[in-house]
Amino acid sequence: MNTKQQKINIITLGCAKNTVDSEALYSQLLHNEFSLTETIEDADIAIINTCGFIDAAKRQSVDTILSAVERKTSGQLSKVFVMGCLVERYKNDLQKEIPEIDNFFGTNELPNILETLGGKYKYELLGERAVSTPKYFSYIKISEGCDNPCSFCAIPLMRGKHKTKPVEQVMDETMRLVEKGVKELIVIGQDTTYYGLDIYGERKLASLLTSLSSVKELEWIRLMYAFPAKFPMDVLQSFSDNPKLCRYIDMPIQHAADNVLKSMRRGITRHSTENLIASIRTAVPDIALRTTLIVGYPNETEADVEELVQFIKDVKFDRLGVFAYSLEDDTTAFGLGDPIPEEEKERRKEYVMEVQRAISLEKNESRIGKKTRAVIERIEEGNFVGRTEWDAPEVDNEVFIPKNAKVRVGDFVDITITDATEYDLYGAIIEKS
């Protein structure tokens, strides 16, 4: 059977970096004149882009693979391809346990996927992507891999060493996205603050943000995955110089107790973290800081949890998420074992989030009466639902706004915050005179 006559469905799991990879694959398939479908029910071939980050993500990936294999066994699919992070870590296991999978591809094997399907990788399309997100926002991956030695993290095992995407390539990709209608650009990478060090000899994130800010069609540029150790302080000047930069930084700190941070090999102390946060807030007033934490790390004690909670109360992050520690093969922390029971990890996770709920309410209420920009994302029960510049898609707050006939989904509008709850904001559109 001619593969190009078969319909292909791409299933993307995991983080936004996987989304970018799937979008690149989608574009290559389209330019090779393959037929693509949005649902697996209409597909002949399923390509599953997997995540292998933590146990929950791995389980989801395996469950999705098994579901597709079941469809193949019943004759609803002809082939099942598996790609991405789970393949990088567990290809041999997958081959042994799920032999019904037809082909495996790692995180950097997009050309091989095309070749296996009977197509050809088009190098002239480098940077060309389909946009699977709502057309007004998209992710821009400025680097691949990671050089940080975090003890708990398997990302370097799956994605390799840090590789900066040259400025020219980032800008070319950005312009292609803008031509598709993108107005909010979300800057991602395993460690965005490392940008440039490997190919330019210095951290060049600030100058990249300035270049991106020069694209007149963009409304917002949002910075994610900013590693706290050796944070490039010139980035803070970028916020003053470039109003398109959302007053928002996603900076995963993982913990606050020094003995845990040392074992995690994070390269920073609680004191240094507090100083960095103070510097950011001084340089960029009204900024929203988002972080992620890990609880249940092998050497984490009850005292460490209390220290973490006190740190959260002192610092008061605007947005915060918590993961339960996941023991990962071949990581530095693997030898420490996994002594803390899952129920205790969940208890600690809920404890931290209960503290954060009160902080989140306080932070949101402090914004009542303030003016800001918001993007309208959908209509729900007669109201607009959107996000402010203080919120990233999928992980942060939404803002509810009375519907206005002059405004459409995808528009960026000026609003006044009128009310707030723990995890939502309410606003009103500022009418232009």
Order of alpha helices (4+ residues) and beta strands (2+ residues): beta-alpha-beta-beta-alpha-beta-alpha-beta-alpha-beta-beta-alpha-beta-alpha-beta-alpha-alpha-beta-alpha-beta-alpha-alpha-beta-alpha-beta-alpha-beta-beta-beta-beta-beta
